[in-house]
Amino acid sequence: MINAFLVFNNAGQPRLTKFYTQLDTSVQQRLISEIFQLVSHRPTGSCNFLPLPPLLAPPSSQAANSTPHNDVPSLVTYRHYATLYFIIISTSTESPLALIDLIQVYVEALDRLFENVCELDLIFNFETLHAALAEMVVGGVVIETQLERVVEGVKAQGKVAKRPVNESRGGLAGLSMGSGGFGWTAR
């Protein structure tokens, strides 16, 4: 199960926070800060999987006295694209490689929905971010990973904002996803 889906920029400012498990607001804020610190200080060549920070880890007395539960958050999976970090907090029942693929599909869906997406698109059109995520994940369970279906579902909801024709993309458009012509580059 996915417990949370987070998107931060390089400065640690949240661009999307979606929690699928009930947490106090103060715990959510501390968790966001702690996870950003963990992923932003990782070397470029390191893996994209981390153990969950102690903030959400079960107390040691519970862990020692009971059998392990598969629904306890235990893993942080992330990808860094240009100026943004896409982060998923999940249980041990989720495949980390499948979560990396989920992040990739989400990024590609945003790129198709915004036609060369940039960080400003995410700031001013947060409803599109949530709509795309809702097409893919419901209640912490992945329901769709086919890119075309996700994009069509969001477009059918009318959640895609239209940009003025003469709008300049300026310096923020440099999010590139490699040779595919997308605006994001994975690290």
Secondary structure, 3 states (H helix, E strand, C coil): CEEEEEEEECCCCEEEEEECCCCCHHHHHHHHHHHHHHHHCCCCCCCCEEECCCCCCCCHHHHHHCCCCCCCEEEEEEEEECCEEEEEEEECCCCHHHHHHHHHHHHHHHHHHHCCCCHHHHHHCHHHHHHHHHHHEECCEECCCCHHHHHHHHHHHCCCCCCCCCCCCHHHHCCCCHHHCCCCCEC
